[in-house]
Amino acid sequence: MHPALADDLARLPELLQAARDLAVREVAGLAERPVAAPGPVPGRDPLPAAGAGGDGALARFAERWAPGSSGCAGPRWRAAFSNWRTTEADAERVLSVLAASG
């Protein structure tokens, strides 16, 4: 196993908590965000060749993509937890787990 993946696996509970904390902070601040995020979409930025690990991925998301999240009504957070097969029920389960763990 690649050393970065092994490190992430060894620290999985900590990484999951960090991801949860980021999600909670982002959702908590949505009411203050504009309906449409002003400014350009972040430009292309190649991924690091050596990888960045879980912490690096969270930091990259928080820096590049989270600020562009809008405060509009609807499932604005869904893309962070889903793919094309995710249903509304799946999304509601994620919210329930986040709410219960807080």
C-alpha angles and dihedrals in degrees: 000000000000110000093238091053091046090052091049091049092050089051098038097126090050092047092048090051090050090051091048092049091051091049092049092049092049095048092045091056098046095097090063095050124096118256089244118033110237122226136041127309110257112272127240114295117176117233114251111268093227094046126241103237127228095303091050092049092051092047091049092051092047092050102039109026112019094066089059095056111119130227094226123133117266139046095329093150095049097095090064091061105029154058132199092289096053114116130204087254089057090051092049090052090054090051092048092052092047092048093048094048095052 
